[in-house]
């Protein structure tokens, strides 16, 4: 019955870049040929296969579900769009993988745990809106539930006025900027209060960027924003399935070249996202001024996202040492926590936070150190010692409550389950 740490394994999907030498029409389903056909198509299929293997293990050795507790998308944020991961996390959360209960070899009913999700987003961004957009995309399209996490989420806590002062002119890829604008338009479409000047600026900028990207493919007069937004959302679907739909329509046509010319506008635009000529244009750097309207949109989007995350029960994982080294945080004492929470605010706008160490070996730290950094950050903000210690104690408890290792059981029972799991894994790895 002696207390000891419990084990939880989180599998990481590592974000990777892809080349731009693509042609959607080269996709061959029989050969599963995606390398030079679909942008990030090969990588997406690799991720899905990894998930299927992981879930197969959890299915064949059910007791392992108590130790394989989470799935993460990690590494350099700018390498892989969130869109690539949406079908991957959807596959991981498919209910067919999780039985209601599991039984050990002796017939005893044991607890079973579903996978928790975590996703590194809003951490390393070229533009603040890009970081905010990616957080929202993860929550919306990657099937996150209450208790799942956003790793870092620095963009939610950045002081916008200070960020604009330091970044009056931002360089980013043209395609990324269009995605940012379309995302903002989508959020505003559900907002009853929207200033006319902001809407006019947003629509004119989208029209201009879209014409630069797609003007040679379709008539610029046809590039209506609802159509562009529908294609933006379509890119979160599994790429091999989308291209098969297009190829089937093409095969039914008597004149395939004529079909490509007469395709639906949405289909033409979707194909363009997998054609080298357009991809090259999307990667071209452009300058974006942090003007008054851009700043207003940043404020609106940040407030929208904080409210959305707080209501959803998604947890923001705060890592002071890592955030200072990687993100838009100037000091281990200055952290996005202070934008997301307030010591005396018990209202809904307080976001759930888990203070963590990120990678203890890389950053030479542990959770105790990270909590100390937060404590001194509170003192710097004029919070009294008693109030700061009380807040730290709540953060510590919240960290335990939002751990992916769940289940109230004795250490004796835990060791029994661990022994059964190890034996089952050995039998699975070395069948008779």
C-alpha positions in Angstrom: 0.0 0.0 0.0 3.0 2.3 -0.1 2.3 5.3 -2.4 4.3 5.4 -5.7 3.9 7.2 -9.0 1.5 5.7 -11.5 2.3 5.2 -15.2 0.6 6.8 -18.2 1.8 6.6 -21.8 1.0 9.3 -24.3 1.7 8.5 -28.0 3.0 11.4 -30.1 2.3 12.0 -33.7 5.2 14.1 -34.9 4.4 17.0 -37.2 6.4 16.9 -40.5 6.6 19.1 -43.6 5.6 18.0 -47.1 6.9 19.0 -50.5 4.9 21.1 -53.0 5.4 18.8 -56.1 1.8 17.6 -56.2 -0.8 16.7 -58.8 -4.1 15.4 -57.4 -5.0 13.5 -60.6 -1.9 11.2 -60.1 -3.5 9.5 -57.1 -3.8 5.8 -57.6 -6.0 4.0 -55.0 -4.8 0.5 -55.9 -1.2 1.4 -55.4 -2.1 3.8 -52.5 0.1 6.3 -54.3 -0.2 9.6 -52.5 3.4 10.9 -52.3 3.3 13.1 -55.4 -0.5 13.5 -55.6 -2.1 14.9 -52.4 -0.6 17.6 -50.3 0.1 15.9 -46.9 -1.9 12.9 -48.2 0.9 10.4 -47.5 1.6 11.8 -44.1 -2.1 11.7 -43.2 -2.4 8.1 -44.2 0.7 7.2 -42.1 -0.9 8.9 -39.1 -4.1 7.0 -39.6 -2.3 3.7 -39.8 -0.4 4.5 -36.6 -3.7 5.1 -34.9 -5.2 1.8 -36.2 -2.2 -0.1 -34.9 -2.4 1.6 -31.5 -6.1 0.9 -31.2 -5.5 -2.7 -32.3 -3.1 -3.1 -29.4 -5.6 -1.6 -27.0 -8.3 -3.9 -28.4 -6.3 -7.1 -28.3 -4.8 -6.3 -24.8 -7.7 -4.5 -23.2 -5.9 -4.0 -19.9 -3.4 -1.8 -21.7 -6.1 0.9 -21.9 -5.3 1.7 -18.3 -1.7 2.6 -19.2 -1.9 3.9 -22.8 -3.9 7.0 -21.8 -3.3 9.7 -24.4 -2.7 10.8 -28.0 -0.7 14.0 -28.9 0.3 15.9 -32.0 3.6 17.5 -31.3 6.8 19.1 -32.6 7.1 22.2 -34.9 3.7 23.8 -35.2 4.3 25.3 -38.7 5.3 21.9 -40.2 1.8 20.4 -40.5 -1.6 22.0 -40.7 -4.3 21.1 -38.2 -6.4 20.0 -41.2 -4.2 17.0 -41.7 -4.9 15.7 -38.2 -8.7 16.1 -38.1 -9.5 12.7 -39.7 -6.7 11.1 -37.7 -8.1 12.2 -34.3 -11.6 11.3 -35.6 -10.3 7.8 -36.2 -8.8 7.6 -32.7 -12.1 8.7 -31.1 -14.2 6.2 -33.1 -16.5 4.5 -30.5 -15.9 1.1 -32.1 -12.5 0.9 -30.4 -13.8 1.3 -26.9 -15.8 -1.4 -25.2 -18.0 -0.6 -22.2 -16.0 -2.9 -19.9 -13.1 -5.3 -19.9 -12.6 -8.6 -18.1 -9.3 -10.1 -16.8 -8.3 -13.7 -17.3 -9.9 -14.6 -14.0 -13.3 -13.1 -15.0 -13.0 -10.0 -12.9 -14.4 -6.8 -14.4 -11.7 -4.1 -14.6 -11.9 -0.4 -15.4 -11.3 0.7 -18.9 -10.1 4.2 -20.0 -10.7 5.9 -23.3 -7.9 7.9 -24.9 -7.5 11.5 -23.9 -6.3 14.0 -26.6 -3.7 16.7 -26.4 -2.5 18.9 -29.2 0.4 21.4 -29.3 -1.2 24.5 -30.8 -0.9 28.3 -30.5 2.7 27.9 -29.4 5.0 28.8 -32.3 3.2 31.1 -34.8 4.2 33.7 -37.4 1.1 35.7 -36.8 -1.0 35.9 -33.6 -4.1 35.1 -35.6 -2.5 31.9 -37.0 -1.9 30.7 -33.4 -5.5 31.5 -32.4 -6.9 29.8 -35.5 -5.0 26.6 -34.9 -6.3 26.3 -31.4 -9.9 26.8 -32.6 -9.4 24.3 -35.4 -8.1 21.7 -33.0 -11.1 22.1 -30.6 -13.6 22.2 -33.5 -12.3 19.6 -35.9 -10.2 17.2 -33.9 -13.0 15.9 -31.6 -11.7 17.3 -28.4 -13.9 16.7 -25.3 -13.9 18.2 -21.8 -10.7 17.1 -20.1 -8.6 17.0 -23.3 -5.8 19.5 -23.6 -4.2 22.2 -25.8 -0.5 22.1 -25.3 0.8 25.6 -24.5 -1.9 27.7 -26.2 0.3 30.8 -25.8 -1.7 32.8 -28.3 -4.7 32.9 -26.0 -2.7 34.7 -23.4 -0.6 37.1 -25.4 -1.0 40.8 -24.6 -2.2 42.0 -28.0 -1.2 45.6 -27.7 2.4 44.6 -26.8 2.4 42.0 -29.6 1.3 44.6 -32.2 4.0 47.1 -30.9 6.7 44.5 -31.4 5.2 43.1 -34.7 3.9 46.1 -36.7 4.7 44.3 -39.9 4.5 40.5 -40.2 5.8 38.3 -43.0 3.8 35.0 -43.6 2.8 32.8 -46.5 -0.1 34.0 -48.6 -2.0 30.8 -48.1 -1.7 31.0 -44.3 -3.1 34.5 -44.4 -6.1 33.5 -46.5 -6.8 30.7 -44.0 -6.7 33.2 -41.2 -9.1 35.5 -42.9 -11.5 32.8 -43.8 -11.5 31.5 -40.2 -12.2 35.0 -38.9 -15.1 35.4 -41.4 -16.5 32.1 -40.2 -16.4 33.2 -36.6 -17.9 36.5 -37.4 -20.7 34.9 -39.3 -22.1 33.7 -36.0 -21.6 37.1 -34.3 -24.6 39.5 -34.1 -22.4 42.5 -33.4 -19.9 43.3 -36.1 -18.7 46.7 -37.2 -19.3 47.5 -40.8 -15.8 48.8 -41.4 -14.3 45.5 -40.1 -16.6 43.4 -42.4 -15.8 45.5 -45.4 -12.0 45.3 -44.7 -12.2 41.5 -44.2 -14.2 40.8 -47.4 -12.1 43.1 -49.6 -8.9 41.5 -48.3 -10.2 38.0 -48.8 -11.2 38.9 -52.4 -7.8 40.3 -53.1 -5.8 37.3 -51.7 -8.1 34.7 -53.3 -7.8 36.5 -56.7 -4.0 36.3 -56.4 -4.1 32.6 -55.6 -6.9 31.3 -57.8 -7.4 34.0 -60.5 -5.9 31.8 -63.2 -8.1 28.9 -62.3 -11.5 30.4 -62.0 -13.1 33.8 -62.7 -12.4 36.2 -59.9 -16.1 37.1 -60.0 -17.0 33.6 -58.9 -14.7 33.6 -55.8 -17.5 34.3 -53.3 -16.5 34.0 -49.7 -19.1 31.3 -48.7 -17.6 29.1 -51.5 -14.0 29.7 -50.3 -15.1 29.0 -46.7 -16.7 25.7 -47.7 -13.5 24.6 -49.4 -11.6 25.6 -46.2 -13.8 23.3 -44.2 -13.6 20.5 -46.8 -9.8 20.4 -46.3 -10.4 19.0 -42.8 -11.8 15.8 -44.3 -9.7 12.7 -45.2 -7.9 13.5 -48.4 -7.9 10.1 -50.1 -11.7 9.9 -49.7 -12.1 13.4 -51.3 -9.9 12.7 -54.2 -11.7 9.4 -54.9 -15.0 11.2 -55.2 -13.4 13.6 -57.7 -11.8 10.7 -59.7 -15.1 8.8 -59.9 -16.8 11.9 -61.3 -14.0 12.3 -63.9 -14.2 8.6 -65.0 -18.0 8.9 -65.6 -17.3 11.8 -68.0 -16.9 10.9 -71.7 -14.4 13.8 -72.2 -12.1 13.9 -69.2 -10.4 17.2 -70.3 -13.8 18.8 -70.7 -14.8 17.6 -67.3 -11.8 19.3 -65.7 -12.8 22.6 -67.4 -16.5 22.2 -66.4 -16.0 21.1 -62.8 -17.9 22.6 -59.9 -16.2 25.7 -58.5 -15.8 24.1 -55.1 -14.1 21.1 -56.7 -11.8 23.3 -58.8 -10.7 25.1 -55.7 -10.1 21.9 -53.7 -8.0 20.5 -56.5 -5.9 23.7 -56.5 -4.8 23.0 -53.0 -3.1 19.8 -54.4 -1.5 21.3 -57.5 2.1 22.5 -57.5 1.4 25.8 -59.2 -1.1 27.0 -56.6 0.9 25.6 -53.7 3.9 27.6 -54.8 1.8 30.8 -54.8 0.5 29.9 -51.3 4.0 29.6 -49.9 5.0 33.0 -51.3 5.7 35.5 -48.4 3.6 38.6 -48.1 3.6 41.5 -45.7 0.7 42.0 -43.3 0.3 45.3 -41.5 -0.9 45.2 -37.9 -3.2 48.1 -38.5 -6.2 49.1 -36.3 -8.7 46.7 -37.9 -6.3 43.8 -37.8 -5.7 44.5 -34.1 -9.5 44.7 -33.5 -9.9 41.3 -35.1 -7.1 39.9 -33.0 -8.9 41.1 -29.8 -12.3 39.7 -31.0 -10.8 36.3 -31.9 -8.8 36.0 -28.7 -11.9 36.8 -26.5 -14.0 34.4 -28.6 -11.5 31.6 -28.1 -11.0 32.1 -24.4 -14.8 32.0 -23.9 -15.1 28.9 -26.1 -12.4 27.0 -24.4 -13.6 27.8 -20.9 -17.2 26.7 -21.7 -16.0 23.5 -23.4 -13.9 22.3 -20.4 -10.7 22.0 -22.6 -7.6 22.2 -20.4 -4.7 24.5 -21.4 -1.3 23.0 -20.5 0.9 25.8 -19.2 4.7 25.2 -19.3 6.6 28.4 -18.1 10.1 27.3 -19.0 9.2 25.9 -22.4 6.9 28.9 -23.2 9.8 31.3 -22.5 12.2 29.4 -24.7 9.8 28.8 -27.6 6.9 31.2 -27.6 5.9 34.8 -27.2 6.6 34.9 -23.4 9.4 37.2 -22.2 9.9 35.6 -18.8 9.2 32.4 -16.9 7.3 34.7 -14.5 5.2 36.3 -17.3 2.8 33.7 -18.5 -0.5 33.2 -20.5 -2.0 31.9 -17.3 -2.6 35.5 -16.1 -4.7 36.2 -19.2 -6.7 33.0 -18.8 -7.3 33.0 -15.0 -7.6 35.5 -12.2 -6.9 34.7 -8.5 -10.3 36.0 -7.4 -12.5 35.3 -10.4 -14.7 32.3 -10.1 -16.8 33.1 -13.2 -17.1 30.9 -16.3 -14.4 32.9 -18.1 -11.7 31.2 -16.1 -10.0 28.5 -18.3 -9.0 25.2 -16.8 -5.2 25.1 -16.6 -2.7 22.3 -16.0 0.8 23.6 -15.1 3.3 21.1 -16.5 7.0 20.7 -17.3 6.7 20.0 -21.0 10.0 18.1 -21.5 11.9 17.9 -18.2 15.1 16.7 -19.7 15.3 19.4 -22.4 14.3 22.3 -20.1 16.0 20.9 -16.9 12.9 21.4 -14.8 10.0 19.7 -13.1 6.4 20.6 -12.1 7.5 21.9 -8.7 9.9 24.4 -10.3 7.2 25.4 -12.8 4.8 26.1 -9.9 7.5 28.2 -8.2 7.9 30.3 -11.3 4.1 30.9 -11.4 4.2 31.9 -7.7 6.9 34.5 -8.2 5.0 35.7 -11.3 2.0 36.3 -9.1 4.1 38.3 -6.6 5.4 40.4 -9.5 1.8 41.3 -10.3 1.1 42.5 -6.8 -0.8 39.5 -5.5 -0.3 38.9 -1.8 1.6 35.9 -0.6 -1.4 34.2 1.0 -3.5 34.7 -2.1 -0.7 33.5 -4.3 -0.1 30.4 -2.3 -3.9 29.7 -2.3 -3.9 30.1 -6.1 -0.9 27.8 -6.4 -2.6 25.2 -4.3 -5.6 25.3 -6.6 -3.4 25.0 -9.7 -1.6 22.0 -8.1 -5.0 20.3 -7.4 -6.3 21.2 -10.9 -3.2 19.6 -12.3 -3.9 16.3 -10.4 -7.6 16.5 -11.4 -6.9 16.9 -15.1 -4.2 14.3 -15.3 -4.8 11.7 -18.0 -4.2 9.0 -15.4 -7.6 8.4 -14.0 -9.3 5.8 -11.8 -9.6 5.5 -8.1 -7.9 2.3 -7.1 -5.5 1.1 -4.4 -1.8 0.7 -5.2 -2.3 -3.1 -4.6 -5.0 -3.3 -7.3 -2.9 -1.1 -9.6 0.0 -3.5 -9.4 -2.3 -6.5 -10.0 -3.6 -4.8 -13.2 -0.1 -3.9 -14.2 1.1 -7.6 -13.8 -1.9 -8.8 -15.9 -1.2 -6.2 -18.6 2.5 -7.1 -18.9 1.7 -10.8 -19.1 -0.9 -10.1 -21.8 1.5 -7.9 -23.8 4.2 -10.6 -23.7 1.7 -13.2 -24.9 0.6 -10.8 -27.7 4.2 -10.2 -28.8 5.2 -13.8 -28.7 2.2 -16.0 -29.7 2.4 -19.7 -29.4 
